[in-house]
């Protein structure tokens, strides 16, 4: 990993998981940020009790996947997690699956450019 001190742009990441795992997402985000990475959207601060904001949040999440260099998925995820994985695959983004202490890296389908 590199940081701006040596002239490189920090890596950008988006974390996808269930809303009830926001504490784990925030903890992982802090670890990555300490290494110089940038989170593209912190959905964990969004208020799920405001249904009139759901569409705007969903659009912001998809944009965050688009500008991220990597999608990190904390499993198990929710319904939105599957949408974010699909978007990352369609965009040819690398995906890292996190299952407890086990990490699995999924490579985009070879036909995706």
N, C-alpha and C positions, 0 to 999 in steps of 0.2 A: 504494500500500500504506500501511496505517496501523499504528500501534502503540499500546500502552496509555498512552503518555505524553500523547497527545492525546485520550484518552477512548474510543478505539475498541478493539474486541477484535481481536487478531491473527488473520489468516487461518489456517485449518487445512488441511493438505495430507497426502495419502497418496501414496507413490511405489510404483508397481508396475513390476516388471521381473524378469528372471531372477536366480536366486540368485548366479550367477557375475558379476553386474554390481553386487554390493553396494558395491564401492568407489566406483563412479560415483554410485550412489544416495546414499551418505553424503556425497559431495562436493557434490552438488546440494542435499541437505538443509542442509548448513552454509551455503551461499549464501542459501537462503531464510530460514533461522533468523537470519542476520545482518541481514535486512531486517524482522525481527519476526514471521515466520510460525512456526507450530507444527506439528511433525510428529505425526500421530495415532498412529503405531505404527512403531517401528524394528525391522522384521523382520530386518534385516541382522545383528543380534546373536544371532539364534536358531541353535541347533546342529542342522544338518541330519542329523547322525549319530544323533539320538535319535528314532526313529520313533514312540515312545509319546507324543511331544509334538506330532506333526504335526496331529492334529485340533484341539487347543487353539490352536495357532498359526494354523491356517486360520480358526477362529472369531474370533480376535483381529484377523486381517487384514480380514475382512468387517465387523466392528464399526468398525474404523478407517476403512474406506471410507464407512460410514454416517455417521460424525460429521465427516468431512472436508468442507471447503467446495469442494475441487477434487481431482480425481485426476490425478496426473502420471504418465504412462507413458513409461518409457525403453525405446525399441524397439531391437533386438528383445527381446521378452519371452518368458516361458515359458508353460506351461499355466495356471498360477495367474493370470498376468496377464490372460488372457482371461476368467476368472471375475470378477476384480476390475473389468474394463471392463464386463462384463454387469451386475454389481451397481450400478456407478455410473450406467449408463444407466437401469436400472430405478428408481433413486432420483432421477433427474433431475439428477444432479451434472454440472457442467462437467468436461470431460476435456481435458487438454493432452497431445498426443503429442510426444515429443522424439525426433528422429531426427538424431543428431549435431548439427550446427549449425542444422538446420532445425526449426522449431517449427510445428505445425499444431494448431489448436484445433477440436475436434469438439463440435458443439452437440447436446444430447440430442434424440432423436426428438420431433417436435412433438406427438405424442399422449401423451407421458410427462408426467405432472403431478408 
